[in-house]
């Protein structure tokens, strides 16, 4: 009941914005799920388009030279395009290396998030270019996962969406302690705890429905949920430094594509790497 009252209050203060947010999110979710199960090629193309939009938004926030930005985005998205022309071992080695480097990248970003504003991302062009590459390159894991097992992609999406949405309502209902007041005034410790508990429930339901009853999936979901929060806060650093509220305005009620998928950028490499580890240790 308390959650319902909060939602009604929010709608009273800005009903159109909340409705736009819900409608946009619902349409995106439905289209994404349809592509995952009905159109592998369409899903791969959609991921590439999304990656480019995120790259453009990050370029504006970080002020990377446009020509360099497009070169980096091309490099980041190129490997899957040439998968039929490259040795399998070379591709596998690249993806494994990308996974390890991406995890190191996000652990470094956790350090920045915890220590902001005393520690900030380097504004050196080379370092910003590396950050752009490591932000969008792991998105190529999504079509690869979709080709192997559609259910696992769905789990990743549910984890990120659940961590975000359940954290929002948990924070609104129970939130008292700010998680990172210098980065995000709306995020609370209680909200994150609620979101992570929600992730465990979502993962448990997925395990029952798909008959994947290995308890380690719960660890996979929990850790992925934590990284999705890191991704959200990391993007906030760039918005704070640029003095903007949103990374763009392409999505009504959500802002930019970077705003909507910041958690996914951090969650994808850790989810993929842990999933591979789980499969190899069964």
C-alpha positions as CSV (number, residue, x, y, z in Angstrom):
1,X,0.0,0.0,0.0
2,X,2.8,2.4,0.9
3,X,4.5,1.8,-2.5
4,X,1.2,2.5,-4.3
5,X,0.8,5.8,-2.4
6,X,4.3,6.8,-3.4
7,X,3.7,6.0,-7.0
8,X,0.4,8.0,-7.0
9,X,2.2,10.9,-5.3
10,X,4.9,10.8,-7.9
11,X,2.3,10.8,-10.7
12,X,0.6,13.7,-9.2
13,X,3.8,15.7,-9.3
14,X,4.7,14.8,-12.8
15,X,2.4,12.2,-14.3
16,X,3.4,12.7,-17.9
17,X,7.1,12.0,-17.1
18,X,6.4,8.8,-15.1
19,X,4.0,7.6,-17.8
20,X,6.5,8.2,-20.5
21,X,9.1,6.4,-18.5
22,X,6.9,3.3,-18.0
23,X,5.7,3.3,-21.6
24,X,9.2,3.7,-23.0
25,X,10.6,1.0,-20.8
26,X,7.8,-1.4,-21.6
27,X,8.2,-0.9,-25.4
28,X,11.9,-1.4,-25.2
29,X,11.5,-4.5,-23.1
30,X,9.0,-6.1,-25.4
31,X,11.0,-5.3,-28.6
32,X,14.2,-6.7,-27.0
33,X,12.6,-9.9,-25.8
34,X,11.0,-10.4,-29.3
35,X,14.3,-9.9,-31.0
36,X,16.1,-12.3,-28.7
37,X,13.7,-15.2,-29.5
38,X,12.6,-14.4,-33.0
39,X,15.4,-12.5,-34.8
40,X,19.1,-13.2,-34.0
41,X,20.2,-10.9,-36.8
42,X,17.8,-8.2,-35.7
43,X,19.1,-8.5,-32.2
44,X,22.7,-8.2,-33.3
45,X,21.9,-5.2,-35.4
46,X,20.0,-3.6,-32.5
47,X,22.9,-4.1,-30.1
48,X,25.3,-2.5,-32.6
49,X,23.0,0.5,-33.1
50,X,22.6,0.9,-29.3
51,X,26.4,0.7,-28.8
52,X,26.9,3.4,-31.3
53,X,24.4,5.7,-29.7
54,X,26.0,5.1,-26.3
55,X,29.4,5.8,-27.8
56,X,28.1,9.1,-29.3
57,X,26.6,10.2,-26.0
58,X,29.8,9.3,-24.1
59,X,31.8,11.2,-26.7
60,X,29.8,14.3,-25.9
61,X,30.2,13.9,-22.2
62,X,33.9,13.2,-22.3
63,X,34.7,15.5,-25.2
64,X,36.7,12.9,-27.2
65,X,37.5,14.1,-30.7
66,X,34.7,12.9,-33.0
67,X,37.0,11.2,-35.5
68,X,38.8,9.3,-32.8
69,X,35.5,8.3,-31.3
70,X,34.2,6.7,-34.5
71,X,37.5,4.9,-35.0
72,X,37.3,3.4,-31.5
73,X,33.6,2.4,-31.9
74,X,34.5,0.7,-35.2
75,X,37.3,-1.3,-33.5
76,X,35.0,-2.2,-30.6
77,X,32.2,-3.6,-32.8
78,X,34.3,-5.1,-35.6
79,X,35.2,-8.7,-34.2
80,X,31.7,-10.3,-34.6
81,X,31.5,-8.9,-38.1
82,X,34.6,-10.9,-39.2
83,X,34.0,-14.0,-37.1
84,X,33.6,-16.1,-40.3
85,X,37.0,-14.9,-41.5
86,X,39.1,-15.2,-38.4
87,X,40.4,-18.4,-36.7
88,X,38.2,-19.7,-33.9
89,X,41.1,-19.7,-31.4
90,X,41.9,-16.1,-32.2
91,X,38.3,-15.0,-31.6
92,X,38.0,-17.0,-28.4
93,X,41.3,-15.6,-27.1
94,X,40.1,-12.1,-27.9
95,X,36.8,-12.5,-26.1
96,X,38.5,-14.1,-23.0
97,X,41.0,-11.2,-22.9
98,X,38.2,-8.7,-23.3
99,X,36.3,-10.2,-20.4
100,X,39.3,-10.1,-18.0
101,X,40.2,-6.5,-19.1
102,X,36.6,-5.4,-18.8
103,X,36.3,-6.7,-15.2
104,X,39.6,-4.9,-14.3
105,X,38.1,-1.7,-15.9
106,X,35.0,-1.9,-13.8
107,X,36.9,-2.6,-10.6
108,X,38.9,0.5,-11.3
109,X,35.6,2.3,-11.9
110,X,34.3,1.1,-8.5
111,X,37.4,2.7,-7.0
112,X,36.5,6.0,-8.7
113,X,32.9,5.8,-7.6
114,X,33.8,5.2,-4.0
115,X,36.4,8.0,-3.9
116,X,34.6,10.7,-6.1
117,X,35.2,13.6,-6.2
118,X,38.8,13.1,-4.9
119,X,39.4,10.6,-7.7
120,X,38.0,11.2,-11.2
121,X,38.4,9.6,-14.6
122,X,41.4,11.0,-16.4
123,X,40.6,13.6,-19.0
124,X,43.5,12.5,-21.1
125,X,42.3,11.7,-24.6
126,X,44.0,8.4,-24.8
127,X,42.5,7.2,-21.5
128,X,39.1,8.4,-22.5
129,X,39.4,6.5,-25.8
130,X,40.3,3.3,-23.8
131,X,37.2,3.9,-21.6
132,X,35.0,4.3,-24.6
133,X,36.3,1.0,-26.1
134,X,35.8,-0.9,-22.8
135,X,32.3,0.6,-22.3
136,X,30.8,-0.7,-25.6
137,X,33.1,-3.5,-26.7
138,X,31.6,-6.0,-24.2
139,X,28.2,-5.5,-25.7
140,X,29.3,-7.9,-28.4
141,X,28.8,-10.6,-25.8
142,X,25.1,-10.2,-26.0
143,X,24.6,-11.6,-29.5
144,X,27.1,-14.4,-28.7
145,X,25.1,-15.4,-25.6
146,X,21.9,-15.1,-27.6
147,X,23.3,-17.6,-30.1
148,X,24.3,-20.0,-27.4
149,X,21.4,-19.8,-25.0
150,X,18.5,-17.3,-25.2
151,X,17.5,-17.9,-21.7
152,X,20.8,-16.6,-20.3
153,X,20.4,-13.3,-22.2
154,X,16.9,-13.0,-20.7
155,X,18.4,-13.6,-17.2
156,X,20.9,-10.9,-17.7
157,X,18.3,-8.4,-18.8
158,X,16.0,-9.3,-15.9
159,X,18.9,-8.9,-13.4
160,X,19.7,-5.4,-14.7
161,X,16.1,-4.3,-15.0
162,X,15.2,-5.8,-11.7
163,X,18.1,-4.3,-9.8
164,X,17.2,-0.8,-11.2
165,X,13.4,-0.9,-10.9
166,X,13.1,-2.7,-7.6
167,X,15.8,-0.5,-6.1
168,X,13.8,2.6,-7.2
169,X,10.6,1.5,-5.4
170,X,12.6,0.2,-2.4
171,X,14.4,3.4,-2.1
172,X,11.2,5.4,-2.4
173,X,9.5,3.3,0.3
174,X,12.3,2.6,2.8
175,X,15.2,4.9,1.7
176,X,16.9,6.9,4.5
177,X,20.6,6.6,3.9
178,X,22.1,8.1,0.7
179,X,24.3,5.6,-1.2
180,X,26.5,8.2,-3.0
181,X,25.2,11.7,-2.3
182,X,28.0,13.3,-4.3
183,X,27.0,11.4,-7.4
184,X,23.3,10.5,-7.2
185,X,21.0,12.2,-4.7
186,X,18.2,9.6,-5.4
187,X,20.0,6.4,-4.7
188,X,19.9,5.0,-1.2
189,X,21.5,2.1,0.7
190,X,18.0,0.6,1.4
191,X,17.1,0.9,-2.3
192,X,20.2,-1.0,-3.4
193,X,19.6,-3.7,-0.8
194,X,16.0,-4.0,-2.0
195,X,17.2,-4.2,-5.6
196,X,19.7,-6.9,-4.8
197,X,17.2,-9.0,-2.9
198,X,14.9,-8.6,-5.9
199,X,17.7,-9.8,-8.1
200,X,18.0,-13.0,-6.0
201,X,14.3,-13.6,-6.3
202,X,14.3,-13.0,-10.0
203,X,17.3,-15.3,-10.5
204,X,15.6,-18.0,-8.3
205,X,12.4,-17.8,-10.4
206,X,14.5,-18.0,-13.6
207,X,16.2,-21.1,-12.2
208,X,12.9,-22.8,-11.5
209,X,11.3,-21.9,-14.8
210,X,14.3,-23.0,-16.9
211,X,15.3,-25.9,-14.7
212,X,18.8,-24.6,-14.1
213,X,18.9,-25.4,-10.4
214,X,22.6,-24.8,-9.8
215,X,22.8,-22.6,-6.7
216,X,25.7,-20.7,-8.2
217,X,23.4,-18.9,-10.5
218,X,22.3,-17.0,-7.3
219,X,25.9,-15.8,-6.9
220,X,26.0,-14.9,-10.6
221,X,22.9,-12.8,-10.3
222,X,23.9,-11.1,-7.1
223,X,27.4,-10.1,-8.3
224,X,25.9,-9.0,-11.7
225,X,23.4,-6.8,-9.8
226,X,26.2,-5.2,-7.8
227,X,28.1,-4.4,-11.0
228,X,25.0,-2.9,-12.6
229,X,24.8,-0.4,-9.7
230,X,28.5,0.5,-10.3
231,X,27.7,1.1,-14.0
232,X,24.9,3.5,-13.0
233,X,27.1,5.5,-10.6
234,X,30.1,5.5,-13.0
235,X,27.9,7.3,-15.6
236,X,26.9,9.8,-13.0
237,X,30.5,10.9,-12.6
238,X,30.6,11.9,-16.3
239,X,27.2,13.7,-16.0
240,X,28.4,15.5,-12.9
241,X,31.7,16.6,-14.6
242,X,29.8,17.7,-17.7
243,X,27.1,19.5,-15.6
244,X,24.2,17.8,-17.3
245,X,21.2,15.8,-16.0
246,X,21.0,13.3,-18.8
247,X,23.4,11.9,-21.4
248,X,20.9,12.6,-24.1
249,X,17.2,12.8,-24.9
250,X,16.6,9.9,-27.3
251,X,14.4,8.0,-24.9
252,X,11.3,9.8,-23.5
253,X,11.3,9.6,-19.7
254,X,14.7,8.1,-19.5
255,X,17.1,10.6,-21.2
256,X,19.8,9.0,-23.3
257,X,20.7,5.5,-24.2
258,X,23.7,5.7,-21.9
259,X,21.3,6.7,-19.0
260,X,19.1,3.7,-19.7
261,X,21.8,1.1,-20.2
262,X,24.7,2.2,-17.9
263,X,24.0,-0.7,-15.6
264,X,24.0,-3.1,-18.6
265,X,27.5,-1.9,-19.7
266,X,29.0,-3.0,-16.4
267,X,26.9,-6.1,-15.9
268,X,27.4,-7.7,-19.3
269,X,31.2,-8.6,-19.0
270,X,31.0,-9.8,-15.4
271,X,27.8,-11.9,-16.2
272,X,29.4,-13.4,-19.3
273,X,32.7,-14.2,-17.5
274,X,31.1,-15.7,-14.5
275,X,28.7,-17.7,-16.7
276,X,31.7,-19.2,-18.6
277,X,33.4,-20.0,-15.3
278,X,30.3,-21.6,-14.0
279,X,30.0,-23.8,-17.1
280,X,33.6,-24.9,-17.0
281,X,33.4,-25.8,-13.3
282,X,30.2,-27.9,-13.4
